Amino acid sequence: MPIEDRDDAYVVGHALAKHTLSRLRSVETEQVGFRKGLVKLGRICGYEIIDGAMETEFVSITTPLAETTGERVKGLDDVVIINVLRAATPFVEGLLKAFPRAKQGVISAGRDEEAGMDEDGEFPITVDYVKLPDISEDDTVIIADPMLATGSTMVTVLDHVLENANPERTLVLSAVAAPPGLVRVNEAFPETDLLTVSIDERLDEDGFIVPGLGDAGDRAFRTT
């Protein structure tokens, strides 16, 4: 199944992506399996982005036997992947299997859990580190974070990424997303495409995605 347009977001319909996400959700999946699952899911999503969102062009090829016409993907050298530390690290590792020549940036951004979610459903966001490559008008920027919950972190990240850049396309990639986060990012950055493997039911009172997959960073790095 190709990428599906759900109005608020595009959803990856690949059967193996859904299979991998199901394993990631399970409480029985331990650290190594969880990290490997995020890597695998990132790779699948990368291939789906290539297939569903990038154009191809015809090229002349000389084989050992004859001249022929082939097809290649345009823009593979014009990709920037932004790693939202820390949970996205294995996710990005998988993306790089599909985009090995991508430029990379990192942003350490996270919500203040102690401050809690305000009445508008937002968290205060702390940004500790930003290192971004030059982004040109020809680039496709992919911002990877396994979970898009309230959207507070992603809006802050997009503020930093697009402050002095105007790429050809900006895409936010997540494994799971909650409707409030999709709405918030769409309202703040309507030109940005949101891509996820699952739009989950809701957020709980603490701002966590339900059914979700838990804290992806803690599960991947075994910090709980």
C-alpha positions, 0 to 999 in steps of 0.5 A, spaced: 500 500 500 502 506 498 503 512 502 496 514 504 493 522 505 489 522 511 488 530 511 492 532 517 498 527 515 500 522 510 501 515 513 506 509 511 501 503 509 507 498 507 505 492 511 512 491 513 512 498 517 506 496 520 509 489 522 515 493 525 511 498 529 507 492 532 513 489 535 516 496 537 509 497 541 510 491 545 512 491 552 515 485 551 520 488 546 527 489 550 532 494 548 536 491 543 530 489 539 527 496 540 533 499 537 533 494 531 526 495 530 527 503 530 533 502 525 528 497 521 522 502 521 527 508 519 529 504 513 523 502 511 520 509 511 526 512 507 524 507 502 517 509 502 519 517 501 523 515 495 518 511 492 512 516 494 515 523 494 521 523 490 521 524 482 525 519 477 528 521 471 530 517 465 537 516 463 542 513 458 545 507 460 551 503 456 550 495 459 556 490 457 551 488 451 547 494 449 545 502 449 539 502 453 534 507 457 534 506 465 531 510 471 534 514 477 531 518 483 532 525 482 535 529 488 538 523 492 544 528 493 539 534 496 537 531 502 538 533 509 536 529 515 535 532 522 536 528 528 532 530 534 536 527 540 536 522 543 530 518 541 531 519 533 538 516 533 536 509 531 531 512 527 535 516 523 540 510 522 535 507 518 534 513 514 541 513 512 540 506 509 536 509 504 539 516 504 547 514 505 549 521 502 544 525 506 547 531 510 545 531 517 543 536 522 542 535 530 538 538 535 537 536 542 530 539 544 526 536 549 519 538 553 520 540 561 516 534 564 516 537 571 513 543 568 507 539 565 502 540 560 499 547 560 491 548 559 493 549 551 496 542 551 503 545 550 510 544 554 515 548 555 521 546 550 528 546 552 533 546 546 540 544 549 544 544 542 543 545 535 548 544 529 545 544 522 548 544 515 547 549 510 540 548 507 539 550 500 533 551 496 534 544 492 534 540 498 528 536 501 529 536 509 527 530 513 526 531 521 525 525 524 522 524 531 519 517 533 513 520 537 509 526 535 505 527 541 503 535 543 507 538 537 511 542 542 518 540 541 517 539 533 514 546 532 520 549 536 525 544 532 522 547 525 523 554 528 530 553 528 531 549 522 527 554 517 529 560 521 534 562 515 532 556 510 527 555 505 528 548 502 524 545 496 520 541 501 520 539 509 517 533 511 516 531 519 517 523 520 514 519 526 513 512 528 507 514 531 503 521 532 497 524 536 492 528 533 493 534 537 500 534 535 498 534 528 494 539 528 499 544 532 504 543 527 500 543 521 497 550 524 504 553 525 507 550 519 502 549 513 507 548 508 510 542 512 508 535 510 507 530 516 509 523 515 507 517 520 506 510 520 500 510 525 495 516 527 494 514 534 488 515 538 489 520 543 494 523 548 493 522 556 493 527 561 501 527 562 501 528 554 503 521 552 501 518 546 496 512 547 496 507 545 503 509 543 510 505 544 512 508 551 518 513 551 522 511 545 528 514 548 528 510 554 526 504 551 532 505 546 537 507 551 535 503 557 535 509 561 529 507 566 
